[in-house]
């Protein structure tokens, strides 16, 4: 049996409330527009101001990785088109029912009035965005809303961003833009675009909410409990730990580091291991992402053609390929830092577990499956020493963020984590 579209948003009750109100208001707006035709001039439906104010033409979904930004955008799109969300006023429980044909087709990506902008390369070009804006300006074919979902709004080029801004500033009456980005930082979404959007900030869901969700999708209670704890609210990370043995192995090797740090040599070896593992992870992921991108760009630019204008296209192409390679390189650096950061976060939680154990706290462990290691480390140090370890890890994260060479930052950290003799 299908469930309301909101149920896939784990631990986001506040956002669900906002989005559901918007969907109901949208239904009232549609009803109001149709009313005079049906009932004549008298008695247009009065839509309470607060109700119509709940709906707007541009939305920006932000939140930490794994919080479900694009899931939220799709849920709102489905609720806007939902066959059961008809006003005025619609039944709150029915907006986004998840079972009607409209909900189904939106979630399956086949609804004629809901389109997702998927970048072809690393960025969304002005040409792509103009094409989408033209589509968005058409009347919705099923009479409700034209919805454009831009899942990676942080990948809009400056030109694309400006073109989109114009459309958002003067939106066609029945057009809704749903943008998703990691944060509201100006590097992700321009300040002017952000200021024209209603912001939906998704939170990191609680460990319990993630565990319950995983159990509902078939995981055993034990597995759901430890991966939800270890992932600390990142649903994607929790799912990866459930099904990807490489991810579990990498985590295990990170968490075996603290009890191995008995000599300076062991500290340097641990640093090499951490930095090396992040590099390897990044290389694998980047190779997957990079492959085909340059070829796709060459194809898109018409490489290999012999017709008129080919020479000019080839000259322009060299610059664009160079630009693409530059972006791939900066992405590789980012992926490597993310992988290292992931390991540092796991380590910091390990010492936090040790500190809780050492101080006799009954708070649940983040790494319950590594309980023996946690206890061994906790007993080898005083609470003050454990706190110093946590400080060293946080200092390392900060240093890497501030562009200190990872090798140097991680070696300094590993030396500070060395177990007392
Ligand atoms: Zn529905």
Boltz pocket constraint, residues with backbone or C-beta under 6 A from the ligand:
constraints:
  - pocket:
      binder: B
      contacts: [[A, 78], [A, 81], [A, 82], [A, 83], [A, 84], [A, 85], [A, 94], [A, 95], [A, 96], [A, 97], [A, 98], [A, 99], [A, 100], [A, 101], [A, 102], [A, 103], [A, 104]]
      max_distance: 6.0
